[in-house]
Amino acid sequence: MSTIYRALTIAGTDPTGGAGIQADLKTFQELEVYGMSVITSLVAQNTTGVRAIHHVPLEFIDQQFQAVVDDIYPSAIKTGMIALPEMMELLQQQLNSHKNVPYVCDPVMMAKNGDPLLEKHVRAKLRETLVPLATIVTPNIAEAEDLIDMQIDDIDDMEKAAIRIVKELGAQSVVVKGGSLTGDAVDVFYSRETGLFKLDAPRTDTKHTHGTGCTFSAAICAQLAKGIALLDAVQKAKAFTADAITWSLQIGNGYGPTNHWGHRLNGLPGKNVNQ
C-alpha cells in the first residue's frame, strides 16, 4: 500500500463551508492528503459576515490534539483562526513538542468582509507565540502590516515586510499575499535559505474569494505533508488557489467561496461552473 500522507488543521469553523476547518479539509482531500482537525472556535458566519463566535474550552482543544497525535501522527500541521491568547499559549506548547512536523501558520485576523476576528492584544500574542514556530507564515497585506507595524503599498514594500517577518519574528519563511493590491496577483516568498521570490498569477475579476487564505495555507500544508520542498509547495499551492478562484461557484449573497475542485477544470473554457 502506498504512503498515506496526513495533514492536521487547527482552526475555527465556517458552517457555509467556504473557509476555516471546512475549507482546509476540502483542500486536503482534493490534494490526496488525509485530513484531520482540531476545532478551536465555532463561528456562526456565512458569505456576508460573522454573526457569533463560541470558543472551545482549552482542555477540550488539548484533548482533541492529543487524540490525533496519539493515534494518527500528522505529516504536517496548519493553524488558522486562533482567537484567544490562552489558545495560542497552549498550541505553542503542543507545537514545541512536535518540532519535527512542518507547521504552516495562517495568521487569520479578519473575515473577508473586514469583520475583526482577533482583538489587537491577541494579534500581538500571535507574534510572540506561534509565528516564531512556523515553517512558513502566510499573511495577506493587512496581516503583514499588523505583524511588523509598517504600511505596505507595493511589491517593494511586500519584499521588505517579508524579510522583516523572518528576521525579526523568527519564522523560517513567509509568503506575503498581494491579492489586495492592483494588477496581477503577486505574492512574495522569502526564506533565509532561498532569498526572495515573486509568485504571480493573472487576476480573476470576481468578488467570490471567501476562504482563499485558508485554502492557500491548507494547500501548502498538504504539499509539505507529501514531503514537497518549501518553495515548490508554495508554488503548487498558488496554482491550486488560482484555479479555485478562477472557477468561481457563484453562490452566496456576499463574498462567495472558492471552488476547491477548480484545479480539475483547469484548461477548460469558461470562468465559472455555472456557465
Sequence and secondary structure as in RCSB ss.txt:
>XXXX:A:sequence
MSTIYRALTIAGTDPTGGAGIQADLKTFQELEVYGMSVITSLVAQNTTGVRAIHHVPLEFIDQQFQAVVDDIYPS
AIKTGMIALPEMMELLQQQLNSHKNVPYVCDPVMMAKNGDPLLEKHVRAKLRETLVPLATIVTPNIAEAEDLIDM
QIDDIDDMEKAAIRIVKELGAQSVVVKGGSLTGDAVDVFYSRETGLFKLDAPRTDTKHTHGTGCTFSAAICAQLA
KGIALLDAVQKAKAFTADAITWSLQIGNGYGPTNHWGHRLNGLPGKNVNQ
>XXXX:A:secstr
     EEEEEEE  TTSSSHHHHHHHHHHHTT EEEEEEEEEEEEETTEEEEEEE  HHHHHHHHHHHHTTS  S
EEEE    SHHHHHHHHHHHHTTTTS EEE    B TTS BSS HHHHHHHHHHTGGG SEE  BHHHHHHHHT 
   SHHHHHHHHHHHHHHH  SEEEEB TTSSSSEEEEEEETTTEEEEEEE     S  BTHHHHHHHHHHHHHH
TT  HHHHHHHHHHHHHHHHHSB   SSSS B  TTGGGGTTSS SBTT 
